[in-house]
């Protein structure tokens, strides 16, 4: 039998914080539909279940402890914590790109 992987210090810190609303949705259900600059900070506009959410760097999204690292006009870059094939918890970088409007 294989033992369940023990959370490392990065994951332990994530487990102890309060969850944010967009962490209950999988990343593939989110669509970046725009961005804007507000008070000198860039915000992304995400559509999830036909609702719009404004997010900024540092916010958490997705079900893999995703934390937004950077937002530019066409992309949201985030860090996720996932298990690799050997069961170790590792960080990976994912992106949400701006979706073209349907015509």
N, C-alpha and C positions, 0 to 999 in steps of 0.2 A: 504494500500500500504506500502511496505517496502522501507525505504530510502536506497540509495546506501551507502555502507560503506565508511566512511571517512578515507583517508589514515593516518596512524600513522606516527610518526617521522622517523621510519626506511624506510618506503616506500617513504615518501616525499623526503628524501635524494637521493633515487634511481631514482626518477622521474626527478630530476634536473641535473643529469649527462648525458654526451654524451654516446649514445649507441655504443656498440662494434659489429663488423660484425656477430659473432656467436650467438648473441641474436635474430637474425631473424629466427633461426631454432628451432624447438621443440627438447627437450632433447632426445626423443626416436628416432630421426633421426641421432643421433651421435653415433659413435662407437669408443671406445678406441682401437687402433691397436698397440700401443707401448709406451715406455717411454725412456727417456735418461737424463743423467746428463750433464749439460752445465754450466760452470763457477760456480760450486758448488751448483747449483739449479736444481731440478728435473723438467723436462718438460714432458708433455704428448703429444702424437701424436693422433689426432682425425681425423677420416674420416667422412666427411659430403658431400653428393652428389658427391661421387667419387673424392673429393679433400682432400688433407691432410692439417691439421692445427696444428701448434705447440702452445701449451698453457702452462701457468705457474700459480702458486698460485697468486691470486688476479685478474686474468682475469675473465670476465663475459661471460657466455654461457647460452643458452636456453632462453625460452620466459617468465620465471617466476623470473626474476631478479637474476639468478643463479650466484653466485660468488665462484670461486674455493678456497677452504680452504686448501687442502692438496693433494699432488700427491705422490704415491709410485709406485713401479714397476708394480703393477697389478690393481690399482684403482685410480680414481679421486673422491675426496669427495668435494661436494659443498653445499652451503647454498642457498636455494630458499625462496622467499616470496610469499605465496599463501593465498587465502581466505579460511577460514574454513567454515563449514556448517552454522555457525551463521553470516557469513559475515565479521568477524574480519580478519585482515591481520596478519598472523603468519609466523614464520620462520620454515623451515623444512630442514633436511639434506638428500641429495640424493647422489647416487654414480653412476659412470660409471665404469664398470669393463672391464678388458682386454678381448677382443674377441679372441677366438681360431681361428687360421688360417684354412680356408676350405681346405680340401685335395682333 
